[in-house]
Amino acid sequence: MRFVPGEPPHLAIRAEYRLANIGNVLLEFIGVTVPGEKEFGRANLRAEVDGKEIAPQHNPLEAATDWRIPLPIPWQRKGKINLSLSYDLAAQSASDPRISVTANTFYLNDSGWFPTLMGFKAFLSPPVVRPDPTLLSVTIPADFRATASGQLRGTRKQNGGTEYRFLIRKDDFDPYVLAGQYQQQIVSAAGVTVAIWTFKPIPADQAQKTAAQIAAAANFCAKNFGPLPRSMKAIYSVEPAKSVTDEDLTSKRLEGLLLPGVVYDPTPDPDNSLGWQLDSFISSSTGPLELPDSWFEHIIVPRPDSWALGGGLVGYASNTLDESTGKSRAEAIASDLSGYDQGGTKAVEKPIASLTPDDPQAQIDLVGDKIDLFFFALEDKCGTENVRHAIAHMVYALRGQQYGYSDFRAALEQECHQNLSDFFDVWLRQKGIPSDFRARYENAKGNNAKP
C-alpha cells in the first residue's frame, strides 16, 4: 500500500500471490473479490499473471466486486503461477465508512478493501483463506506514522518516504491500516501501553488520564471477554482528521470507523470542535467509539445474517463497563426503554434477527435500544456471571472465526443449563418488548437492584 498525495489523495494497492492449483481439474480463470467502485472509490484495476498483463473481466450477472482473471492457457493441476492485482482507492464524499483518505491521514478498516481470492465451488472444497503469514508493506510520507494489524517488522526510508513492514499471522486481526501526520506520546497505565496520536502534543497529565481510562477499559474487557492478540503491543488513542465530523462519529458511519484496538478521542483537538468531554469517549451512550468493538467485531466477527448481534455485544460490554464505574443499571434500562418507545414513533420495528446494515438509520436505532434490553433480560434469566462467562467462552472457542445467534445461544445454554430457544425466539424474532420485562423495569429509575 502506498499513499499518493494529490487532489484528491489516494491509496495505491498492489497484492502479489504465488498460487498452486490443488484441485483435480484444469482452470481457465482466477476469481477475485476486490473493493467496490462506489464504496471505496476503486479505479484502475489491473492484473498480471507471470508478469504478463491481463485485462480483468466482469460478468454483469455476478456481484460488482467479483471479477475474473482469464488465463492465457489452462492452469494445469499442481501447476504454480504468480498473480499480481493492483488498483487505486480514494474516499469520495459520502463514501464507505471503512475508508477515509485526507491530505494528512487515512485509514482502511479490515473488511472490503483487502482483495480476496475465490475458492472452488465444488462440494467440500476447502475455503481460500488469508495466507499465513501475510506480509503487509505500507509506504507513507516521511512526516506520517502508521500502525496496522500484525507485528511491525521494521521500517526503511524509500523514495523520500517511509516503508512500514508488518507480518500478519492467522490469529491476528484482519488487515487494517491507520496512518497520518500525527505526533505520538507513549504512556503506560495499569500494565497497558497506550499510544496517543494527536496533531499537536497534549499536556502530560491529560495524556496520563486518557491512558488510565483506556487501560481500565482494556483490562476490564480482557478479564471478562478474553485477552487481545499478543501481536497488539499498544492500544491507540487517535484524534480524528478534521474531515471526520461530529455527524460521522454518531451516525451509521460509526460502525465502519471502529478499528481493532483504536479509540478515536476527539478531546485533544485544541478547538474542541467536536465537543466531547475527556471522560466520555469510552461511554456507551456518549462516546464516539468503543474499545469493546475489538472483541466482537475483530477477534470474532459476526456473520452477515447476525449483524445486529455484533453491535449488541459491543453495547453490552460497554454497559457492563459503565456499571463497573458505578453507573446505574436500572437507569440504563429505563433510558433504553424510553429510547425504544420514542424510536417507535419514527420507524417501523423489525425483529432483531432480521435487521441489516442497509435498513434506515431510525430503524437501526430503534432495534439498537431493544438489543441492549435483550442483554439485560439475559442477565435476569441466566445471571450476570453466567452471561459473561458464556461470552468469554465463545470468544475463546471462535477466535478468528465468524459467529451467529446459534453460537451465542449454545454458549449461554452450556453455562446456565437452560433451554433458551423460546427466550431467543421472543426477543429476536418477534416485535415489541416482552410484557413481563417492561412491567419489571418501567419504574426502575433510581432502583439499581436486580430482581
Order of alpha helices (4+ residues) and beta strands (2+ residues): beta-beta-beta-alpha-beta-beta-beta-beta-beta-beta-beta-beta-beta-beta-beta-beta-beta-beta-alpha-beta-alpha-alpha-beta-beta-alpha-alpha-alpha-alpha-beta-alpha-alpha-alpha
